[in-house]
Amino acid sequence: MKGVGEDFRTLFKKLYFMCLPNCRLRSKYIETHKSEFGHIGKNIKWQPRKFPADPEMLFFGDNVKLSSDIVFINHDVLDEMLNCREDVTEKFKHKTGRIYIGNNVLLGTGVKVMPDVHIGNNCVVAAGAIVTKDVPDNSVVGGGSGKIYNEF
């Protein structure tokens, strides 16, 4: 169990990260703290101001470009809401999952990536997309359902 000091360090780290004025400094910060992630490849560009909640569950390949306001969702809280109902006879399981981003990937502004998703190599995920399932290599993905629009 984390102590109060560890919680304070985590909060300070996230506030510091949010205050970094540009993506060059945020990318450098990610590079120097890559041990906190599952994996960070070479040449990552990190535009989002939010430091991920569960960085140890995120794996990034080489040449990954992240636009602003991207959200990585590594766990679901739906089970907590459903299990509170009195008529539930079988408990719903808590879903957690790692997220894998391949090499040469661009995630557009406002992308949301759900748990247990693997985005392949050479992919573009359009702004505002919600990625709920695996994306094959050489794909362009967009929309609320993370639809594959094209392969190249």
Legacy VTK file of the C-alpha trace (Angstrom):
# vtk DataFile Version 3.0
C-alpha trace
ASCII
DATASET POLYDATA
POINTS 152 float
0.000 0.000 0.000
1.314 3.431 -0.925
2.063 5.864 1.851
1.144 9.542 1.992
4.643 10.528 0.810
4.321 8.384 -2.318
0.888 9.872 -3.069
2.339 13.376 -2.720
5.250 12.556 -5.066
2.834 11.182 -7.658
0.627 14.269 -7.414
3.621 16.613 -7.675
4.972 14.702 -10.685
1.639 14.966 -12.509
1.268 18.684 -11.719
4.835 19.356 -12.842
4.202 17.463 -16.094
1.030 19.477 -16.795
2.978 22.724 -16.379
5.659 21.878 -18.943
5.109 24.506 -21.665
5.655 22.489 -24.853
5.706 19.005 -26.312
9.503 19.001 -26.666
9.870 19.270 -22.875
7.044 16.775 -22.226
8.658 14.304 -24.650
11.998 14.734 -22.890
10.292 14.174 -19.520
8.720 10.939 -20.825
12.121 9.802 -22.135
13.797 10.404 -18.761
10.961 8.643 -16.884
10.490 5.762 -19.319
11.151 3.203 -16.571
7.659 4.014 -15.262
6.118 2.766 -18.526
5.779 -0.760 -19.829
7.985 0.325 -22.753
8.925 3.582 -24.487
10.540 3.325 -27.916
12.826 5.819 -29.624
11.694 9.195 -30.936
8.381 9.627 -29.120
6.563 12.953 -29.437
4.228 13.580 -26.486
1.793 16.502 -26.893
-0.804 15.611 -24.166
-0.494 17.565 -20.924
-1.845 14.718 -18.788
0.545 12.099 -17.449
-1.168 8.690 -17.786
-2.762 7.202 -14.681
-1.283 3.731 -15.280
1.929 4.216 -17.283
3.185 0.722 -16.452
0.352 -0.653 -18.627
1.350 1.370 -21.716
3.783 0.098 -24.356
4.982 2.385 -27.172
7.086 1.477 -30.201
9.478 3.752 -32.095
8.420 6.988 -33.841
5.087 7.381 -32.043
3.436 10.805 -32.273
0.721 11.700 -29.753
-1.457 14.770 -30.322
-3.202 16.668 -27.523
-5.983 15.419 -25.234
-5.374 11.700 -25.734
-6.774 9.378 -23.061
-5.485 5.871 -22.355
-8.089 3.890 -20.421
-6.508 0.849 -18.796
-9.362 -0.133 -16.519
-13.125 -0.004 -16.442
-15.309 0.920 -13.459
-18.588 -0.366 -14.896
-18.401 -3.411 -12.620
-18.533 -1.157 -9.535
-21.782 0.392 -10.676
-23.383 -2.901 -11.759
-22.313 -4.830 -8.655
-24.074 -2.294 -6.381
-27.484 -3.379 -7.613
-29.407 -5.548 -5.163
-30.693 -7.948 -7.830
-27.190 -9.005 -8.965
-26.625 -12.687 -8.324
-23.329 -13.050 -10.170
-20.674 -10.368 -9.719
-19.293 -8.569 -12.768
-15.519 -8.748 -13.174
-13.260 -5.699 -13.097
-11.673 -5.240 -16.533
-8.085 -4.087 -16.844
-5.773 -4.317 -19.814
-2.542 -3.174 -21.341
-2.349 -0.933 -24.377
0.237 -1.551 -27.093
1.100 1.089 -29.702
3.315 -0.121 -32.576
6.047 1.652 -34.540
5.379 4.712 -36.738
1.954 5.521 -35.272
0.135 8.862 -35.145
-2.700 9.362 -32.646
-4.785 12.451 -33.464
-6.249 14.962 -31.049
-8.803 13.622 -28.587
-8.247 9.917 -29.288
-9.399 7.500 -26.591
-7.823 4.043 -26.400
-9.652 1.389 -24.394
-8.099 -1.521 -22.408
-6.572 -4.563 -24.133
-5.996 -2.791 -27.447
-3.044 -3.320 -29.786
-2.499 -0.656 -32.454
-0.230 -2.089 -35.165
2.712 -0.565 -36.993
2.370 2.292 -39.509
-1.098 3.384 -38.362
-2.948 6.679 -38.219
-5.761 7.081 -35.693
-7.887 10.095 -36.656
-8.831 12.850 -34.225
-11.670 11.958 -31.879
-11.555 8.222 -32.570
-12.426 5.744 -29.832
-10.308 2.630 -30.304
-12.080 -0.359 -28.760
-10.436 -3.235 -30.646
-7.107 -4.158 -32.202
-5.952 -2.198 -35.247
-3.978 -4.110 -37.916
-0.708 -2.819 -39.366
-0.866 -0.133 -42.077
-4.367 1.100 -41.174
-6.215 4.398 -40.913
-8.797 4.389 -38.123
-11.456 6.927 -37.147
-14.879 7.515 -35.667
-16.646 6.714 -32.453
-16.311 3.003 -33.015
-12.691 3.055 -34.174
-13.670 1.912 -37.668
-10.862 0.951 -40.040
-11.276 3.237 -43.049
-8.310 2.276 -45.145
-5.216 0.125 -45.270
-2.058 1.144 -47.060
LINES 1 153
152 0 1 2 3 4 5 6 7 8 9 10 11 12 13 14 15 16 17 18 19 20 21 22 23 24 25 26 27 28 29 30 31 32 33 34 35 36 37 38 39 40 41 42 43 44 45 46 47 48 49 50 51 52 53 54 55 56 57 58 59 60 61 62 63 64 65 66 67 68 69 70 71 72 73 74 75 76 77 78 79 80 81 82 83 84 85 86 87 88 89 90 91 92 93 94 95 96 97 98 99 100 101 102 103 104 105 106 107 108 109 110 111 112 113 114 115 116 117 118 119 120 121 122 123 124 125 126 127 128 129 130 131 132 133 134 135 136 137 138 139 140 141 142 143 144 145 146 147 148 149 150 151
